[in-house]
Amino acid sequence: MSGSAGLQAGRYDVAVLGAGAAGMMCAAVAGQGGARVVLIDHATRLAEKIRISGGGRCNFTNLQAGPANYLSANPHFCRSALARYTPQHFLDLMRRHRIDWHEKHRGQLFCNDSAEDVIAMLRAECDAGHVRWQTGCSIVEIRREGDDYLLLTSQGTVRAGAIVVATGGLSIPKIGATDFGYRIARQFGLKVLETRPALVPLTFDGQAWQPFVPLAGVSLEVDISTGSGKTAGAFREDLLWTHRGLSGPAVLQISSFWQPGAPIEIDLFDGEDAAGWLLEQKAGSRKHLGNLLAQRLPARLADAWCTAAGVDGSLPLHDIADKALRRLGAALNDWRLVPSGTEGYRKAEVTLGGVDTRGLSSATMMAREVPGLYFIGEVVDVTGWLGGYNFQWAWASAVAAGQALAETARHGRAMA
């Protein structure tokens, strides 16, 4: 570990809990602004979510990031932080550290080499702020003592003027995710909204899904939607069939909007009227139905679709009744199915819900009724779309808190 390790006696201005994307960014900003910061994490290997993101290249932001790309019970909360720290600000930081990047798809930015470059950059920024590190350190108890917070840890006692909770959500428990941040919020009287897995594959009833099991590995760009009104979600992304259900960017995106028991609606035919196309082809084609559909769909999907629709794909098109073609085409344009559930937190990229933002300041991320207690990143009820948006929220919320903490520390010293 680079930087200063180990707890020191005395009082810190800030104790940041969680050395992931948001925690390291906040510690660096506060430290470089003059605050005395200690960064504590129960893990010994830091920033695993950064490390595994984007197939190891870290989808670190999205050029299109804005309030419309986030879900929250309090949708306007994220505006301030996102406006004050934009993707361009993070790119400036990447340039200063000479990290090369590229745009892959719809504004999604990735490192050219490795996610380790982003982790090393954040460590270096923490070093520049003289941040002290305490890893492999469990927090046993947190309590108020006067104007300070007292943290009883497995490696000693920490006294700090402020605490930043950057402990993340419940997604991917195998890399250390816990509910610790929510427990801290409840301890100090903050409301925690119901959490559930988001950006997660959807599963279907085993018997009903049996006809589609052979399609595992097939991928196709589709239009996908669910819900209605303000709760509606709609995307055009790649869909991936799996042995247990559906995945790929299309389903990960829609999973954040899907409500249990509700259907999802998928257009497999690129927005074109599939029934009209089939009837038009019937007029002048000698091709078999399966072969014709395979011009527009992956061959395995074309075959499975005919079977599921009860139409013999080996028949010439002119031998199939118009009614059957209309039925098959309508289903291609509007495939409606009700998921039985999701793959859960073990496969979810993020957690929906969390600390209710109505109890936080949108300018500083501090709890309105608990001075010196801050919440940033995934632990907060702000959830981004797939594609770098959640990292941008981590950076933006961390900078908002870090700047406020630095200002408080400077003001405190000026008054002393």
C-alpha positions in Angstrom: 0.0 0.0 0.0 1.3 3.4 -0.9 0.9 6.4 1.4 0.9 6.6 5.2 -0.4 3.4 6.8 -1.6 2.9 10.4 -3.6 4.8 12.9 -2.0 7.8 14.6 -2.9 9.2 18.0 -4.8 12.4 18.0 -7.8 13.7 16.2 -8.5 13.6 12.5 -10.7 16.1 10.7 -12.3 13.3 8.7 -12.6 9.5 8.8 -13.7 8.1 5.5 -15.2 4.6 5.8 -14.7 2.6 2.6 -11.8 2.8 0.3 -13.6 2.3 -3.0 -14.2 4.8 -5.8 -16.1 7.3 -3.8 -14.1 6.9 -0.6 -10.7 7.4 -2.2 -11.9 10.4 -4.2 -13.4 12.1 -1.2 -10.3 11.4 1.0 -8.1 12.8 -1.8 -10.1 16.0 -2.2 -10.5 16.6 1.5 -6.8 15.9 2.2 -5.6 18.1 -0.6 -7.9 20.9 0.7 -6.1 20.8 4.0 -8.1 18.3 6.1 -6.4 15.7 8.1 -7.9 12.4 6.8 -7.8 8.8 7.6 -9.3 6.2 5.2 -10.5 3.0 6.7 -11.6 -0.2 5.0 -12.3 -3.7 6.3 -10.7 -5.3 3.2 -7.0 -5.5 2.5 -7.4 -5.4 -1.3 -8.9 -2.0 -2.2 -11.3 -0.9 -4.9 -12.4 -4.3 -6.2 -15.4 -2.8 -8.0 -13.0 -0.5 -10.0 -10.8 -3.5 -10.7 -13.5 -5.7 -12.1 -15.5 -3.0 -13.9 -15.6 -3.0 -17.7 -13.9 -6.4 -18.0 -10.9 -5.1 -16.1 -10.6 -1.8 -18.0 -13.0 0.2 -15.8 -15.9 2.0 -17.5 -15.0 5.1 -15.4 -17.6 7.6 -16.6 -20.0 8.4 -19.4 -19.8 11.6 -21.5 -23.6 11.9 -21.4 -24.0 11.7 -17.6 -26.8 14.0 -16.3 -29.7 13.8 -13.9 -31.9 12.0 -16.4 -29.6 9.0 -16.2 -30.3 8.3 -12.5 -33.0 6.7 -10.5 -34.0 8.0 -7.0 -37.0 8.6 -4.9 -35.8 12.2 -4.8 -34.7 12.7 -8.5 -33.5 16.2 -8.3 -31.0 15.5 -5.5 -28.2 14.5 -7.8 -28.3 17.7 -9.9 -26.0 19.9 -7.9 -23.1 17.4 -7.5 -23.3 16.2 -11.1 -23.3 19.8 -12.4 -20.3 20.8 -10.3 -18.2 17.7 -11.1 -18.7 16.6 -14.7 -17.1 13.8 -16.8 -14.8 16.4 -18.3 -13.4 17.2 -14.8 -12.6 13.5 -14.3 -11.0 13.4 -17.8 -8.8 16.3 -16.8 -7.6 14.2 -13.8 -6.9 11.2 -16.1 -4.9 13.4 -18.4 -2.8 14.8 -15.5 -1.9 11.2 -14.7 -1.3 10.3 -18.3 -3.9 7.6 -18.4 -5.1 6.8 -22.0 -8.8 6.1 -22.6 -11.3 5.4 -25.4 -15.0 5.7 -26.0 -16.6 2.3 -26.6 -20.3 2.8 -27.0 -22.8 5.6 -26.4 -20.5 7.8 -24.3 -19.0 5.0 -22.3 -15.3 5.6 -21.5 -12.8 2.9 -20.7 -9.1 2.8 -19.8 -6.9 1.7 -22.8 -4.8 -0.5 -20.5 -6.2 -1.5 -17.1 -8.5 -0.5 -14.3 -5.4 -0.6 -12.1 -4.5 2.7 -13.7 -7.5 4.4 -12.1 -6.8 2.8 -8.7 -3.2 3.9 -8.9 -4.3 7.4 -9.8 -6.7 7.6 -6.8 -3.9 6.3 -4.5 -1.6 9.0 -5.8 -4.2 11.6 -5.2 -4.7 10.4 -1.7 -0.9 10.5 -1.2 -0.9 14.1 -2.4 -3.4 14.9 0.3 -1.4 13.1 3.0 -4.2 10.7 3.6 -3.5 7.9 6.2 -4.6 4.4 5.2 -6.0 1.8 7.6 -6.9 -1.4 5.7 -8.0 -4.8 7.1 -9.7 -2.7 9.8 -13.1 -3.6 11.2 -15.2 -0.9 12.9 -16.8 -2.3 16.1 -18.7 0.8 17.2 -19.3 4.4 16.3 -20.5 6.9 18.8 -20.7 10.7 19.3 -18.5 12.2 22.0 -19.1 16.0 22.2 -18.7 17.4 18.7 -16.5 14.5 17.6 -17.1 10.9 16.5 -15.3 8.1 18.3 -14.7 5.0 16.2 -13.7 1.8 18.0 -11.9 -0.4 15.5 -10.1 -3.7 15.5 -6.9 -1.7 15.2 -7.5 1.0 17.8 -9.6 4.0 18.5 -10.1 6.8 16.0 -11.4 10.3 16.9 -12.7 12.5 14.0 -14.6 15.6 13.6 -16.6 14.1 10.7 -17.3 10.7 9.2 -17.9 10.0 5.5 -19.8 6.7 4.8 -18.6 5.4 1.5 -19.2 1.8 2.1 -21.2 1.0 -1.0 -24.3 -1.2 -1.3 -25.1 -4.9 -1.3 -24.1 -5.8 -4.8 -21.4 -8.5 -5.4 -21.0 -9.7 -1.8 -18.0 -11.9 -2.8 -15.9 -8.8 -3.0 -16.9 -7.6 0.4 -20.3 -5.8 0.1 -22.2 -5.5 3.3 -25.1 -3.5 4.8 -22.7 -1.6 7.1 -23.5 1.9 5.7 -27.2 1.4 6.1 -26.7 0.4 9.7 -24.8 3.6 10.4 -27.6 5.6 8.8 -30.2 4.0 10.9 -28.1 4.3 14.1 -28.1 8.1 13.6 -31.8 8.3 12.7 -31.6 8.5 8.9 -34.2 6.8 6.8 -33.0 4.0 4.5 -35.2 3.2 1.5 -35.9 -0.4 0.5 -33.0 -1.8 -1.4 -32.9 -4.4 -4.3 -30.5 -5.6 -6.9 -30.2 -3.4 -10.0 -28.3 -3.7 -13.3 -28.9 -7.4 -12.9 -29.9 -10.4 -15.2 -33.6 -11.4 -15.0 -34.7 -15.0 -14.5 -37.8 -16.9 -15.6 -39.8 -19.9 -14.5 -37.8 -23.1 -15.4 -40.6 -24.9 -17.2 -41.8 -21.8 -19.2 -38.2 -21.0 -20.1 -37.4 -24.5 -21.4 -37.9 -23.7 -25.1 -35.4 -20.9 -24.9 -32.6 -22.7 -23.0 -30.9 -23.8 -26.3 -30.6 -20.1 -27.1 -28.0 -19.5 -24.4 -25.3 -17.3 -25.8 -27.4 -15.7 -28.6 -27.3 -11.9 -28.7 -29.4 -9.4 -30.6 -30.0 -5.6 -30.4 -33.5 -4.9 -29.3 -35.9 -2.3 -28.0 -36.9 -3.2 -24.4 -39.3 -1.4 -22.1 -41.3 -1.9 -18.9 -43.6 0.2 -16.6 -45.6 3.3 -17.5 -45.6 7.0 -16.8 -42.9 8.3 -14.5 -41.7 4.8 -13.6 -41.3 3.7 -17.3 -38.0 2.6 -18.7 -37.1 2.1 -22.3 -33.8 1.3 -24.0 -32.2 0.1 -27.2 -29.4 -2.3 -26.3 -28.1 -5.8 -26.9 -30.1 -8.7 -25.4 -28.4 -11.9 -24.3 -30.1 -15.2 -23.8 -28.8 -17.3 -20.8 -29.7 -20.8 -19.5 -31.8 -19.2 -16.7 -33.2 -16.1 -18.5 -32.1 -12.9 -20.1 -29.1 -10.7 -19.6 -26.9 -8.3 -21.7 -27.0 -4.5 -21.5 -30.7 -4.4 -22.5 -31.9 -6.4 -19.5 -29.4 -4.9 -17.1 -30.7 -1.5 -18.0 -34.4 -2.5 -17.7 -33.9 -4.4 -14.5 -33.6 -1.1 -12.6 -37.1 -0.2 -13.7 -38.8 -3.6 -13.6 -41.2 -4.3 -10.7 -41.9 -7.9 -9.6 -45.0 -9.2 -11.3 -44.8 -6.7 -14.2 -44.1 -7.7 -17.8 -41.2 -6.6 -19.9 -41.8 -5.8 -23.6 -39.2 -6.6 -26.3 -39.2 -5.7 -29.9 -37.0 -8.2 -31.7 -37.5 -6.7 -35.2 -35.7 -3.4 -35.2 -38.8 -1.4 -35.0 -40.1 -2.6 -38.4 -43.6 -4.1 -38.7 -42.7 -7.8 -38.6 -46.1 -9.1 -39.7 -46.2 -6.7 -42.6 -42.7 -7.7 -43.7 -43.6 -11.5 -43.5 -46.8 -10.9 -45.6 -44.9 -8.9 -48.1 -42.2 -11.6 -48.5 -44.9 -14.2 -48.8 -46.1 -12.6 -52.0 -43.0 -13.2 -54.0 -40.8 -15.7 -52.0 -40.2 -19.4 -52.3 -38.1 -19.5 -49.1 -39.0 -21.5 -46.1 -40.1 -19.5 -43.1 -37.1 -20.4 -40.9 -34.6 -19.5 -43.5 -36.4 -16.2 -44.2 -36.4 -15.2 -40.5 -32.8 -16.1 -40.3 -32.1 -13.2 -42.6 -33.2 -10.8 -39.8 -32.6 -12.8 -36.6 -29.8 -15.2 -35.4 -30.6 -18.6 -36.9 -31.1 -20.3 -33.6 -33.5 -17.7 -32.5 -35.4 -17.9 -35.8 -35.8 -21.7 -35.3 -36.8 -21.4 -31.7 -39.3 -18.6 -32.4 -41.1 -20.7 -35.0 -41.3 -23.6 -32.6 -42.5 -21.5 -29.7 -45.2 -19.9 -32.0 -46.4 -23.4 -33.1 -45.4 -22.8 -36.8 -43.3 -25.2 -38.8 -40.3 -23.2 -39.8 -39.4 -25.7 -42.5 -42.6 -24.9 -44.5 -42.4 -22.6 -47.5 -43.8 -19.2 -46.7 -46.6 -19.5 -49.2 -47.9 -22.6 -47.3 -48.4 -20.7 -44.1 -51.7 -19.0 -43.4 -51.7 -15.2 -43.2 -53.3 -15.4 -39.7 -50.3 -17.5 -38.5 -47.8 -15.0 -40.0 -49.6 -12.1 -38.4 -49.6 -13.8 -35.0 -45.9 -14.7 -35.3 -45.0 -11.1 -36.5 -47.0 -9.4 -33.7 -45.1 -11.5 -31.1 -41.7 -10.5 -32.7 -42.6 -6.8 -32.3 -44.1 -7.2 -28.9 -42.7 -10.1 -27.0 -44.2 -9.8 -23.5 -42.9 -11.9 -20.7 -43.0 -11.7 -16.9 -39.7 -12.5 -15.1 -39.9 -14.7 -12.0 -37.0 -12.8 -10.4 -33.4 -11.7 -10.8 -30.0 -13.2 -10.3 -29.8 -11.3 -7.0 -27.0 -9.2 -5.4 -24.4 -11.8 -6.4 -24.8 -10.8 -10.1 -26.1 -7.2 -9.6 -23.7 -4.4 -10.6 -25.3 -1.9 -8.2 -27.9 -1.6 -5.4 -31.2 0.3 -6.0 -32.4 2.3 -3.0 -30.4 3.2 0.1 -30.0 6.2 2.4 -32.9 8.5 1.7 -31.4 11.7 0.1 -34.2 13.8 1.6 -32.2 13.6 4.8 -29.0 14.9 3.1 -27.7 18.2 1.8 -27.4 18.0 -2.0 -24.6 20.6 -1.8 -22.4 18.8 0.7 -23.8 15.2 1.2 -24.0 15.8 5.0 -27.0 14.6 7.0 -29.2 17.6 7.7 -29.9 16.6 11.3 -26.5 15.0 12.2 -23.6 17.5 11.8 -20.4 15.9 10.5 -22.0 12.7 9.1 -21.8 12.4 5.3 -23.0 9.7 2.8 -21.6 9.3 -0.7 -21.6 6.9 -3.6 -23.7 3.8 -3.9 -24.9 3.7 -0.3 -27.1 6.7 -1.2 -30.4 6.4 -3.0 -29.0 7.5 -6.4 -28.6 4.7 -9.0 -27.2 5.3 -12.4 -27.9 3.6 -15.7 -25.4 1.0 -17.0 -22.4 2.5 -18.7 -20.2 4.5 -16.4 -23.0 6.6 -14.8 -22.5 5.1 -11.3 -18.8 5.8 -11.3 -19.6 9.4 -12.2 -22.0 9.7 -9.3 -19.2 8.3 -7.1 -16.8 11.0 -8.3 -19.3 13.8 -8.1 -20.8 13.0 -4.7 -17.3 12.4 -3.3 -16.0 15.8 -4.6 -19.0 17.6 -3.1 -18.4 16.1 0.3 -14.6 16.4 0.1 -14.7 20.1 -0.8 -17.2 20.8 2.0 -15.0 18.9 4.5 -11.9 20.8 3.4 -13.6 24.1 3.9 -14.8 23.1 7.3 -11.3 22.0 8.4 -9.8 25.3 7.1 -12.5 27.3 8.9 -11.9 25.4 12.1 -8.2 26.1 12.0 -8.7 29.8 11.2 -11.0 30.1 14.3 -8.6 28.2 16.6 
